[in-house]
Amino acid sequence: MKRTFNLSAGPAMLPTSVLERAQKEMLDYDGTGMSVMEMSHRSSYFDDIIQDAEKNLRELLNINDNYKILFLQGGASQAFYTLVMNLKQSGKVAYIDSGNFAKKALEAAEELKDDYGLEIDVVASSKEDGYKSLPNYPDTLEGYDYLHICSNNTIEGTQFKEFPIYKGIPLVCDMSSDILSRPFNINDFGMIYAGAQKNLGIAGLTLVIIREDLLGLNDVPKMFDYKVFSDKNSMYNTPSTYPIYIHKLVTDWLLEIGGLEEIYKRNKEKARILYDYLDESTLFVPTADKDSRSLMNVTFSTGNDELDKEFVAYTKENGFENIKGHRSVGGMRASIYNAFPIEGVEALVQLMKKFEEEN
Ligand SMILES: *Cc1c(COP(=O)(O)O)cnc(C)c1O
């Protein structure tokens, strides 16, 4: 059997043990004679799965009862809108513009601006330097319903190491591409959200973790109301049952290997190997500024479009997939999320060295 080193930005690689477990349980989950895909979401079997998924997350992230965990659909892209609908109060909202997805969240708020009476301030932006670095944020901030930030800029390859925390302003964070990759303090945030297809499992599930006092602030259409989903334990309608099951297996795996401290150690080591080589290479140049670099998405290029193309083809011939960078940045991007193995990073660097020698 062949397993490719898949450097996709998402959907991305899953731990092999998770896929094997899913395979083993495909036709007969735990003696039920059913696949999880065939089960009623109201059954006791599925209830155990969703409760275990929540329990795992609470353990991994140290989440207390004053935060609610919601298993939703619609992707992070839908949350760009629903977070506005749920969290808006005075209408004054703040955004940090640090990359493509941060901008998309901002644009979603702009779409809702008139209907929701919003006053939107971009309090920090690194647009001017093409999002190669993270923007400096103000020392103080006051009077906003929330501050929105994207913790890891998937396309540009930059990542916040610390977060802007202002007393009285709920910090709302799109963590789609780095959640569960490192420890952080959930109590610093009003709400975090993430599509599952990078570090949490597979597409079709959107995780929202929200502080209890931020629920029920507004009259929101039921299907978009976080309070409705919280009151119904994410089962106001049929949740994405199979992605929740895979998410449960992924969090089982994380707990087994030693939790976020251990995965953080592994992620730092993988990124170090790649950046160390990029820093000494005379062919490849890292795209993001050194102090803004992401541990999850490593962006680089040769500075020559033709050579970039050749390199992308070269990696494909040698067992790698999806190293081509996003069209808005160009060059290459190696997405090395939690499940991407260190052996893959080592093999990639070997291949890059060989390509460098040949060119
Ligand atoms: C992938 C990604 C998104 C988009 O997620 P969808 O689930 O496709 O809506 C949003 N934000 C970030 C940071 C991402 O990496």
PDBQT file of the ligand as one rigid body, heavy atoms in Angstrom, charges set to zero:
ROOT
HETATM    1  C1  LIG A 401      -8.969  26.833   5.626  1.00  0.00    +0.000 C 
HETATM    2  C2  LIG A 401      -9.234  28.059   6.376  1.00  0.00    +0.000 A 
HETATM    3  C3  LIG A 401     -10.485  28.716   6.337  1.00  0.00    +0.000 A 
HETATM    4  C4  LIG A 401     -11.610  28.248   5.466  1.00  0.00    +0.000 C 
HETATM    5  O1  LIG A 401     -12.218  27.190   6.051  1.00  0.00    +0.000 OA
HETATM    6  P1  LIG A 401     -13.538  26.521   5.428  1.00  0.00    +0.000 P 
HETATM    7  O2  LIG A 401     -13.792  25.433   6.406  1.00  0.00    +0.000 OA
HETATM    8  O3  LIG A 401     -13.184  26.063   4.052  1.00  0.00    +0.000 OA
HETATM    9  O4  LIG A 401     -14.602  27.559   5.415  1.00  0.00    +0.000 OA
HETATM   10  C5  LIG A 401     -10.657  29.823   7.123  1.00  0.00    +0.000 A 
HETATM   11  N1  LIG A 401      -9.666  30.305   7.903  1.00  0.00    +0.000 NA
HETATM   12  C6  LIG A 401      -8.459  29.717   7.949  1.00  0.00    +0.000 A 
HETATM   13  C7  LIG A 401      -7.400  30.290   8.829  1.00  0.00    +0.000 C 
HETATM   14  C8  LIG A 401      -8.208  28.587   7.192  1.00  0.00    +0.000 A 
HETATM   15  O5  LIG A 401      -7.001  28.011   7.235  1.00  0.00    +0.000 OA
ENDROOT
TORSDOF 0
